[in-house]
């Protein structure tokens, strides 16, 4: 048996090593999310239950190209492809949803968001709900991450969109949704983000006397990718995919690591990152691999609490759509994204080959990159490109 180490034991050892009693000012690290991260955890302040996913094993999704049929069992489709069988199909646009002919051997999921031009396209929503898909409508929160929203904002906005949909189409729609998240580079925070959303969505469903588990489609972020030293993007996206799998996502997709001039080979390499992780580490088969980690449990609860508070604030001021039209949503994202971009400029957030090894000259200002009236994806590296 190992001897039990107390917090006091750890503090005494660290004080001796750092030669100071003021260890927490040295070990504490500021973060943009406004949550508390401790340097040592001896227990979790909140013991969370196991957070299951819908799928037994996380789908490894490839953008369709000829020759991948034997390697991939799940495809992201932008146009109709005939003669696919025993595949999981993620439908990526409205035109395809209208014309695709379903095959009984396949499973179909819609990645189409019905929020358009600051309103809900009810006609499109009804059309999608009439289709024989397992999940008919997508709540896309990936835009907010790529635009610079905080984690609690991403979660609250996804929840707010789901609530608005339930009010229009009825609570039964909650079982017909796919939630699409972009996974960033803060590894443990991103694991906690997906786990926190599972808690939040389940809580929302209980408000409608349901007990739903969210179907989560996670993709790699564009925000931290760079044109320079594109191979570095592969390392970044590998960590993002791993975080999504460990968090218990139902499907993962790696965007092409090349920002420009992508090829079939670069797309295939990006996909096969998922294959290596799944087959060599087997992290895609667990419901909730991070369950029991004191650190992850603690920050999961913090993210869930902050996001729920923001969600209620949005609901009390008219709901997601009302706040979107008033400019409140874009204002929240704008303020967060400016702070984040300033951290990149100051080197607090490090991008190898961009602001570190080598350090490139700034070519665009924050004002040129961001618009307080528009929610749009912006990569950190654009400031230096």
N, C-alpha and C positions, 0 to 999 in steps of 0.2 A: 504493500500500500504506500502511496505517496503521502508525504506529510501535507496537511492542509495549510495553504498560505493565506494569511489574512491581508486585508488592505493595509493594515499597519506594518506588517512585515515587508510588503512591497514598497511602501513609502520610505521606510528606514533604509532599505537597500538602495533605492534611487537617490535619496538625499546623499548617501555616502558616495555614490558614483558621480553625481553631478556637483558634489562639494557645495551644496546650498540647501537651505530649508525651503526656499521658494521654488519648489519643483513644478507646481502647476502653471505658473506664469511662463515657464520654459516649455513645458510639454503640451500646453493647450494650443490648439490651432484654430484660427478663425475660418469660418465657412460662410458662403453666400446664402445658405438655406435658413439661417437663423435657428439652428438646432444645436443642442449641447452634445459635444463629443468628448468623452472622458478618456484619459490615457490608459486607464485600467478598469476592468469590470470584474467584480467578484460574484455578481448576480445580476439578473435582469429586473428592472423596476416593474415591468409588466410581463407576465408569463402568458404568451399567446398560444392559442391552439394551433394544430397543424392546419396549414392553409392549402387545401387541395386545388388542383387544376382540373379542367374538363377532360382533356385528352390523357390517355394512359401514358403516352410517350410524346415528347415535344416534336412537332413536325419540323423537318429541315426543308425549308422552302427554297426552290430555285426559280429564277426567271426562265421561262421556257426557251430552250433552243434545241435544235435537232441533235440527237446523239446523247442527250441526257436522260432519255426515258428509262434506261436500265439502272442509272445511278440515283435518280431522284424519285421519291414517292409523292412529293407535293410540289405543285407548280403555281407560280404567280403568272396569270395570263393577262395580256393586254389585247389580244385578238384571238379569235376562235381557232382551236387546233382540233382536228378530227382524229378519231381512232385512239384516243387516250382511254385506257381502262385501268381500273383498280388504283386510281390516283385521287389525291385530295387536291381540289382546284380552288384557288383563291382568285376571284374575279375582280379585276382592277379598274374597270371603267364601265360607265353606263351603257355605251353602245354594245359592249360585249354581253352585258347582262340581258339586254333586249333580244339578242339573236342566238345566244348559246343554246345548243340542244343538249339536254342532260342525258347522261348514261347511268343506268341503275347501278353499275359497278363502281361509279365514282362518287365522291362526296364534294359538295359545293358550298363555298362560303363567299359572301359578298364583302368586298373592301370599299364599298361605295358609301360615302357620307352624304346625307340628305340636307345638311346645312349648306345653303347656297346664298350668296349675296345678303348675308345677315338675316336670313329667314330659313324656315324649314320648308323644303319642297315636298308638300304633302302628296302631290300627284306621283312623284318619283317614289316616295316612301310606300305608297299603296301598291305601286307596280312591283317593287322589290319584294314586298310582303306576300304578294300573290305567287311568287316563284317557288319552286320546290327545292329551295336551298336549306341547308341546316341552320345557317345564320344569314339573315337577310340584309341587315343594315350595319354599316360600320360607324362607330364613333371614333373619329380620327383626332387623336391628341398629339400626333407626331409633329404637326405644324408648330405647336406651341413650344415644344422642346427646341426645335430647330430655329425658332425665332428668339429664343433666350428666356423663356418662362422658367420660373423656379419649379422645383419638384412639387411643392404643395399647390402651386398654381395649376400645373398640368393635371394633377389629380382632381382638384376642385372643378376645373373646367370640364373634364371628361364626365364627372359625376353630374354636373349641371346640365350638360347636353343630354345625358341619359334621362334625367328627370323631365326635361322639356319634351322629349320624345314620348315618355310614358303618359304625360298629360294629354298629348294629342292622339296617340294611337292606342292608348290603354296599357295597363301594367303588364299584359302578356308579352309586350314587345321586349321586355327586359331579358327574356330567354332567347331572343332572336338577334342579339347584338354581338358584334365583334368590336373589341376595344384595341385600337392600334396605337402603340407607344413607340417613340424613338428612345433608344438607350444610349446614354452619354458615357463619358469616360470616368466618372467618379464611381468606381466599382461597387463598393459596399452600399453607397447611397442609392445606386440604381437597383440593386437587389432589394433594398428596403422599399423603394418606390413601387415596384410591382406587387410586393407583399402587402404594402399598405393599401393599394387599390383593391385588393381582394377583400380586405376588411371593410373598406368603405362601401364598395358596391353591395356586399352582402347586407350591410346595415341599411342601405337605401332600399334594397328589395324587401327587407322586413317592414319598412314603412308601408308597403303595399301588400303585407301579409304573405310574402313569398320568402324563399330561402335560396337565392340564386348564387351561382359561382360565375364570375365573369370569364368570358372567352377572350384570351389575350394574345394578340399578334404583335410581336416585338421585332423591330428592325433597327439596324445600326444607324446612328446619328450622322448627319452631314455636318453638324455644327463644328466639330473638332477636327475635320479633315482638311488637308492642304494639298495644293497643286505641287508644291516642292517636296522632293523626297517621298513620292507617292507610296513607296513600300512601307513607310512608317504607318500609313493608314491601315495596312493589314494588321499590324500589331494592335492598334487602337480598336479596330472592329472585332478582333478575336476576343479581347477582354469584354467587349460589350455583349457579344453573343454568349459568352460564358456566364456573365451576370444574368442575362435574360433566362438562360436555362436553369441556373441555380435558383432563381426566384420562382420558377414554376410557370413560365410562359407556355401557352399551348402550341404556338408556332413561332419560329424565328426566321428572319430573312436578312441576309447580308447584302447591303447595297454595294455596288461596284466600288472597289477601292480607288479606282482612277476617277478623279473629278472631271477630267476632260479626256476625249479620245479613248473611250472605253472600247474594248474588243471582246470577242467571244471568249478568248482565253482569260482576260481579266475578270469577266463575269463568272467563268467556271472556277477560277481560283478563289474568288470571293465566296462562292457557294461551298466549296470543299473545305473551307475553314470550319464550317458547321459539322461536316462529316467527320473530320479529324477529332473534333471535340466530343462528338456524340459516341463514336465508335471506340475511341481510345481512352476516354475518361468516363464514359457512360453517365454523364451528368444530365442527360435529357430524359431519364426514366423516373426521376424522383419527383414526388409531389411538391415537397417543400424542404429542399436540402439544407437551407439555412436555419431551419427551426431548431431552437435550443442554443443558438449563438447569442450570448448575452448582449454583445455589441449590436448585432443586426436586429435582435428583438427590440432593443431600446430605441434605436433610430426608426424602426418600422412604426412603433407606437407614436413617436414624435411627429413623423410625417403624416400619419393618419389623423392625429389630433389637429395639426395645423391646417390640413386640407379640409377637414370637416368644418372647422370654424370659418374658413373662407367660403366654403360652399353655403353654409347657413347665411353668411353675410350677403352673398349673391342672391340667394333665395329671398331674403327679407327685403331686398331692393328690386324685386321684380323678376328674378330668374336669369338664367344665362343669356337668353336672346335679348332681353331688355337691357342688360348690361353691355352686351356686344354692340347693340345699336347706339347706346349712349356714349360709347367710346371708353367705358370703364375697363373693359377687358384689355383693349389695346394699350391703355395707359399703364395698367399693372405690368404687362409684358415689357413695354418700352422702358419703364424705370428699372426693372430687373436686368434687362439685356444691356442697358448702358453701363450699369455697375459691373456686370460680368465682363463686358468688352474692355472696360478700363483696367480690370485685373489682368487681362491678357496683355494690354499695352504696357502695364507696369511690371510684367513678368511674374505676378503672383500665380497666374495660371500659365503653365509652361507647355509650349508646343515645340517639340524637337524639330529642328530644321526651319523653324519660323521665327520665334522670339528667343530661341536658345539653340546654339550649335548648328548653324550660325545664326546670329541675330540679324534679321533683315530690316531694312529701313521701312518706316511707315509710309504708305502711299495713299491711304484714305483716312479721313477723320471719322470719329463716331457719328457726327452729324450727317456725313455723306452716306453712312451705312444704314442708319436707322431713321424711321419716320414714326412719330408718335401716333399717327392716324392710320397706320397700316401694319397688319400682322404679316410678316414675310420671313422666310428662312434667310439667315445670315450666317456664314461660316466665320469663325474667329479669325482665320488666316487671311480673309479678304482684306483686312486692314493693311497687310504687308505685301499683297500681290499686285 
